Amino acid sequence: MKRATREVLIGGVKIGGRNNPIVVQSMTTGDTRDIEATVSEIAGLEAVGCEIIRVAVPDMVAAEALGQIKRRIGIPLVADIHFHHELAIEAVRQGVDMLRLNPGNIRDEAKVREVVGAARKAAIPIRVGVNFGSLPPVGKIGMARGGSRLQDGVNELAKSGDARFNDGGYSVADHMVATALWEIGILEALDFDDIKISLKAFDVPTTVDAYRKLAPLVPYPFHLGITEAGTPFSGGIRSAVGLGILLAEGIGDTIRVSLAGDSREEVKTGFEILKSLNLRSHGPTLIACPSCGRADVDVLKLAAEVDEALKGVKTDLKVAVMGCEVNGPGEAKDADIGIAGGNGRAVIFRKGKKVRTVPESEMLEALMAEVRRG
């Protein structure tokens, strides 16, 4: 069962709660100051289903570009802010739907209060983004600002024998949780609780451990990610494992698959992860036989052709491409539409019923004709 959290509204997208779907988001790879390029990249992301987009805001020129970008896109816009509170203030002024920041990085309490005040007035949430690569030293985590939240969390962790802050034997996950509790405490001390949280590391066990430990300590929705996961192949696997573990346990409300490549691949991979756990449906799902010595048709070629042909299909369908008489008919029948090849011909199924038999040369055309019927 999905972890119940407070509900957060990002633009028109509901995050958290128990019944809202898990949302797939991404981040642009280009220079936010280049408005045309940024809008073009976001349009490409929207086309493959991206539901929330985050952009880097490195300076005031980028901050001032956010309004024009926001007016030309159709999904919520999140401003990624580090250190400089005036960029957060300008981002809010430009109409963004959420701020992503680390309140502890701003350090000056008056400046944090100003940012929180602007977010509250605009009715937009703040994402507390804890990242392994930018953790503060444990001794520098501020107990005075938001100290009660941190101390309460440490006490709860200590009860389970997991927290060892006092003797220096803490784990990286403990450090991430402590940082998150400190950052959350800063906002709560200002009576602000419109919050989403992320705890990202490259190491999958560390990331999973951190989210598991924080989940029972706070009521806020979680954004999941394996940071700097890698190229589409290795990063997709790493993300699928880490996010899959947490999602299967009911932890997580939004996800981003961080890949070194085309940002659209992040969105596609994210939906595939959710589809594999039956958490979202998003376009067709292809079930494809890996082929073996029993296959009587070129199932690998057919599967590749079907996969390419399905890219333009938006309907939620389960499509099976199978290559022999052992598992083929059963898998094909279980799908919405399926094909099971054998001895130079193939049987096409729809909703478990045999539709027709076609020669091998007509397999792709016949199968896609059934797909187009929906």
Secondary structure by P-SEA (a helix, b strand, c coil): cccccbbbbccccccccccccccccccccccccaaaaaaaaaaaaaaacccbbbbbbccaaaaaaaaaaaacccbbbbbbbcccaaaaaaaaaaccccccccccccccaaaaaaaaaaaaaabbbbbbcccccccccccccccccaaaaaaaaaaaaaaacccccccccccaaaaaaaaaaaaaaaaaaaccccbbbbbbbccaaaaaaaaaaacccccbbbbbbbccccccaaaaaaaaaaaaaaaaacccccccccccccaaaaaaaaaaaaaaaccccccbbbbbbccccccccaaaaaaaaaaaaacccccbbbbbbbccccaaaaaaaaccccccccccbbbbbccccccccccccaaaaaaaaaaaac
